[in-house]
Amino acid sequence: MSAAEHIDHVPEIRRALTDIKRLCGALNLLDGAKRQPGGALSICCPSHGEKNPSCSVRIGPDGTVQVRCFGCEFRGDALHLVAVARGLDLTRQFKDVLREAANIAGLDFDDLGASTARTQYVPPKHAKADDRTYPLVSEVASLWQRCVPVTEQPDVAAWLESRGLDLDTIARLNLARALPDGLNLPEWAKHRGRSWDELRYRLIMPVWDEQCAMRSVRAGRVVVNEPGEDWPKRVPPSLRRAAGLLLANKAALAVFGHGAKADLLIVEGEPDFLTWACAVSADDRMVGVVGVGSGWWSRAFAAKVPRGTRVIVRTHQDAAGDRYAGEIGRTLVRRAKLFRPAQDGLGDENDRWRAGKLAAAYDADVAPLAVDSVDPESFQLGRLFAEYYWLGDEIKPGVFAVRCPGEMLHSGGARFDGRTTLSAPGGGKRARFECAHEACSGAYKRFDVIANCVARVAHTEGI
């Protein structure tokens, strides 16, 4: 089938995605959503990440879904929304986006006759392709240079202290600066047509590309919304590209820039980034801290991570945080040693830090990250095997090589040879443990790995 015939299926899929609630629900975008007139929804934008919904999803004049965020100016159709929510590039991964959209719509993608040929998506007239660029480097540098240390702007200092953040360390490490009163701002330093100065977006944080160049900034609001206001807490430059840029401390830039040897700690959002960047600064080891949000992480960053790097993913333990962890894991599974805290339901780590309930070490209570499987059972399973040194190398996403709990049957303590495999549970499927040793043949080919395999490990270790 030709590329043109392949694109002909786009209208069919778009017409099948007109149930807004079903579409947003399938993409895990209903948390905090608000109903709007005419069956529309206002959702938390998956493009720039927020907690107050500012992204409108409605049916347009042509009878299909239209999306527009009034916070970051992300806009498009149902396929754009699917791409951003799933962390896919609509141009390079068009077929994957189309397949995901078809599945959500209840269509059989293969029955549509999808071609394996590379194709290019041609959006409808009302959904212009997002060809925005980052702000000019010179404008970003000029704004950053004219900002002052966070200790010198009272409202910024007060906001940071209210979040339990270390003012002096933030200023010393140059993690953020403050927008002074009356500064002449570039035309993109505004939100919904009003300047950052007017709206009190005064906390300025630099974001970096994979070449370790400061390409843009993010502005944080340092006052609480009044009743009836819905200003987002943090925003990117207006009508400028925001995806593909990360928050990073100096050690992280060294890792991405020239392959420095350091652990990499990946957290979610600006407050957690500042919290951990300050915390690890007192550590004897060099630790790169990276802040991510929706659409920030990319394969370009993953390619810069040196092989064998220890990566601890401390994104929030919710649907969005699990999605970010999955995206990071899938891009690093062949390169890095991945870890994440076991799910404990205790909430946002920055809030826990302030409450004194978070372990001081960035690498405390972590277990191997089971890629594509971020449910509690997987983490508990990985934690047990890691703690008792039974976990070997990951051989493919979600499948680990482990030491055979029944090795006394054939070698009595022989060196682990990686012939045992363990499929991590996930997606509602049962796990399976299989041992390839001849003496174990059939003995351990059974389901319910938590009850059987782990029980045998615990028995062998006397725990």
N, C-alpha and C positions, 0 to 999 in steps of 0.2 A: 504494500500500500504506500502511496506517495505521501510526502510531507503535507501536501495540500489537503489530501483526503483525511489525513490524521487530524489536522486542525479543524476540519469540518465537524468533528465530534464535540468541539468546545461548546458551541451553542446548546447542544443537547444536554451536556452535563450542567451547564449554567442554569438552564431552565428547570433542571431537576433539583436544584439547590435553593429553592425559594422559601423553604420553611426555615425562617431565621432562627427560631429557638432550637430546632433540631441541629442546624448547622453549628451554632455557637456551642451547644451542648456537646456535640461530638468533638469539638476542638478544645474542650475544657475552658470555655470563656464565659460561663454563666455566673461565676463567683462575683458578687457585687454588681451584677447587671441590673439595669433599671428599665422598666417598660416605657416606651415612648408612643405618642399618638400614631395610629395607623398600623399597629403591629410591629413597629420598629423597636430596637433595643439600643441602649447605651451601655457599652461594655468597657472594661479596663483594656486599654490598647495593648495588643500583643507585640507591637512594634517597638515601643519605647519603655514599657513596663510602668505600671502605676497602680495605685490602690483606689483612686477615685475615678469612676468611668468617665471618659471624655471621647470615646470612639463610637460613632453612630453607625449602626447597621440597619439598613432599610431597603425597601423595594423601590427601585427607580422607575422612571417613566417607561422603560422598555420591558418592565415586568420581571427583571432579575435583580439580584442583590447588589447594592452599592455600599461601599464602606468609606468612611472618612473620619479621621481622628483630628479633633480640634486642638489636641495637645502638641502633636509632632507633625501634623499635616500628612500623615500616612493616608493614602487613599487607593481605591481600586475596586475590584469586583470580588465575587466569592472565591475565585482562584487565588487572588492576591492574599485574601484572609487565610486560606488553607496553607499557602506557602509560608507566610510569616509565622503562623501558629505552630507549624510543624518544623520550622527551622530550615526550610528548603529554599533554594535559589530558583525563582520562576524561569529564568533564562537557561541556566545550565542544567537544572533538574526538572525541566518541564514535564517529562513523561511521569516522573514520580509524583509531581503535584497533581497531574491529571488522574493518575491511578487512585491517589488518596481521595480526591474529590469525588470520583466515581463511586468509591466504596461508601463514602458518607451518604451519597445520594441513593444508594441501594441499587446501583447499576453494576453489571458484570463488565469490568473493563476489558477483559479478553474478548468478550462477545462483541465489543465495539470495533474489534479489528485493529487494536492499537499497533502501530508500527514500531519497530525497534530503531528506526532511522532517527537521527538527531533532527529535532524540529525547533522552531522558534514560535513562541506564543505571541499572537497578535491580539492585544486587548481590545474590548469594545470602545466605542468613541467616548463614552462617559467615564472610562477608567484609563486615563492616560498612563503610559508606562512611567514608572518612577525613575526619572533621569536626573534627579537632584544630585548635586555635588556637595562635598564638604565646604565649609567656609574657606576663604583664602588663608593660606598659612600665615601670611604677613599680618592679616587682621587678627587671627587667633593669638599670634605672638605679641602683638601690640596690646591687646586687651589684657593678656596675662601679665605683661610687664607693668602695666599701669594699676593693677590690683595691689592691695596691701596685705600684709600678714594678717591672719585671722585674729590675732591678739589685739589688733589696732582698730577693729570695727566692733563697737559694743553689741549691736544686735546679732551679728554673726557669732561672736564669742559667747553670748548668752545662750544662743540656740545649741551650739556645740556642747557647752557645759550641761545643758538640760538633757542631752543624750548620753551623758557620762563619758564624753570623749576628751582626750588629752590635748588641750589647746597648744601647749608649748611643743609637744612632739609633732603635731600636725604642722605647725609653723616651721620647726627646725628641719623636718623632712620635706617640706614644700609639697605636701600632699594636696593642699587646697589653699586658696587665697580668698580675700574678701573684696567685694565691689564697693569702692568708696562712694560717698554721696556726690552727685552732680557730675559724674564721669561722662564724657562724650562717648556714646556707645555705637558700635557698628549697626547697620540696619537690621541684621539678623538677630540681635540681642533683644528679642521681644517674644511675647506669647499672646496669641489672640489679638494682635494689633497693639498691645500695650507693652511698654519697655520693661525690662527686668528691674530697672531702678524703681519704677513706679509700683510694681507688684511685689517688691522686696525679695526678688530672686538674687540674693547677694553672696551666697556661697558658691564659689567658682572652682570647679575641679577639672583638670586636664584629662583628655582621653587620647589614646595612642593607637596608631595603626601597626600592622605586622612588621613594618620597617623601623619601628620605635620612634616615629616622628609624631609630635603633638599636632594632631589634625583638627581637633575641635575641643569644645568644653561642654560641661554640663552645669546647669545653674540650679542651686537648691534654694527653696523658699524658706526664710527664717522666721516667719510668723505663722500662726495657726489660722486656718480659714474661719471667717465669721459665719454665723448661721446663714444658710442660703448660698454661700460661696462653694465652688467646686474646683478651685485652682489646684492642679497637680503639685505634688511636693517637689518634684525635680523635672526639669525640661531640657531638651537639646536646643540648639539654635533653630529659629523659625525658618521653615521652608528650605532646610538644608538636610543633607543626608546624615543619618545618625547611626545606622547599622555598621557592623564591622570594626568598631573601635572599642577598646577596653580601658578600664581604670588599671593602673599598674604602678607599683612602687619601684624604686631604683633597682632592687635585686631582680624583679620580674623582667624589667627592661634588659638587664644583663643576660638573662636566660634567653629571651627572644632575640636579642641583638647579636650576641656572639657565643651562645651556647654555654654560658657559665654553669658550673655545677652547683645546683641549689635545689632544695625542695620547692615545689610550686603549690601554693595554697589558693584555691579558687573559691570566692565567696559571691554572694548575690547582693547587688545594690550598693549605693554610696555609703550609708551608715556602717554596714558590716565591713566594707573595704577600709574605712578609716579606723574602725575598731581594731581589726586584725593587723593592719599595717603599723599601727602604734604599738600593739602588743608584741609583735615579733621583733621590733627594733631593739628590744632589750635582750633578745636571744643571742647566744654565742654563735649559732649557726646562721648562715645567710639564707633567708627565706623570701622567695618571690611571692608577693600577694597580688592577686588579680581580681578585679570586680567585674561581674558580668550582669547582663540583663537580656531582655528579649532581642534576638538578632545580633548580639554583640560578638559572641564567639564564632569562629570560622575555621575552616580547614587550613587557611593560610597561617593562622596562629598555631594550630596543632603541628603543622610542618616545621615550625621553628623550635619546638620543644625537643631537646636532646633525648636520644633513645636511652631508656632506663631511668629517666627522671621519676622521682617519687612525687605523685600528684594527689593532693588531698582536696576533695570537692566538698565544700561546706555550704552548698546552696540550701535554701529554706526547705523544710520538710513538708512541702505541700505540692499541689499538682504542677505549678510553674517551676518550683525548685527541682522536682523530679525530672521535668522535661529538660531543664538546662543540664542537669547531671547526665541524662541520657545522651544529649547532643555532644557534650564534652567527651564522655566515655567512648562513643562510637568513633570519634575522630582520633582518639589517643590509644585505643585498645591494643594496637600493635607497637606502640612506641613507649608507653609509660607504664609505671606501676601505679594503678588506680586504687584510691581508698576513699571511703565516705563514712561519716558517723552512722551507726545503726539508728533506725528511726525510733524515736522515743516519745514523740507527741508533745514535747515541751515547748515548742514554738520558736519564735524568732531568736537567733543566737545573739544579736545585738542587745535585745531586751534582756535576755538571760545574763549577758555579761554585766549589764548595769545592776541586775538583781543579785549578782554574786553567785549565780548558780551554774556558771559555765567553767569547765576545766581551764586552767591557765594555759595549758599547752595546746598549740594549734593542732597537734597530731594525737590528741588524747581521744580514746574511745572510738577509733576508726577501724573499719574492717574492709577487706577487698571489695571494690565496687563491681557488682555483677552487672555488666553492661546489658541494657535492654531488660533488666529485671531489678527494679528498685523497691520491691516489697519487703516488709519487715523480716519475713522468713529467710530471704536470701542473705540479708545483712547478718542476721544472727548466725546463720550457717557459716558464712565467710568468717565472721568473728571467731567462732569456735575453732575452725581449722587453722586460722592464722595464729591464734593464741597458743595452740598446742603444736605448732609447726608441722601440720599435716597438709598444708596447702602448697601445691606446686604451681607451675606456670599455667596461665590461661591459654587454652589452645584455640578457642574461637569464642565469639561473644556469647556469654551466658553459660559456657561449658569450661569447667576447670579440671586439671589433672591433680589428683589427690593421692596420698599414700594409702594403700589398701589396709583397712582396719583388720582384715583377716589374714595378714601376712604371716602369722604364726603357722598357718596351714602349709606354707610352702618354703619359707626361707628363714623364719625366726629372726627377724630384725635386719633383713638385707636392705641395702641402699635403695631408696625410692627410685624407681625407674620410669615413672610417668605413664605406666600402662593402665592405670585406673582412671576412669572419667566420671565426672559428676555434673549433671545438668542442673543448673540452678532453677528453682521454681519461679514462675512468673506468668502473668496474663491469665491466671485461672487454671493453668495446666499443672498436672502433677509432675514432680521431679522424678528422675530416674538415675540410679547408680548402677554402674556396670564395671566389673573387674575383668581384665583380659588375661590374668594369670591362669595357667592351665589348672592348677590345683583348686582354684576358686570357681571354675567354670560352672555356671548355673547357681552357685550358692548365694550370690549377691545380686543376681539379676531380678530385682524386685522394685516395686513402686514404694512411695512414701519414704523418701530418703531421710526425712527429719526423724521419723520413728525408728528406722533401722540402722542406717549408716552412722548417724550422729550418736545413737545409743551405743554402738559398738566402739566408737572413738572414746566416748566418755568412760565406758567400762574398761577399755584397755589402759586408759590414763589414770584410772582409779578416782574419777571425779563424779 
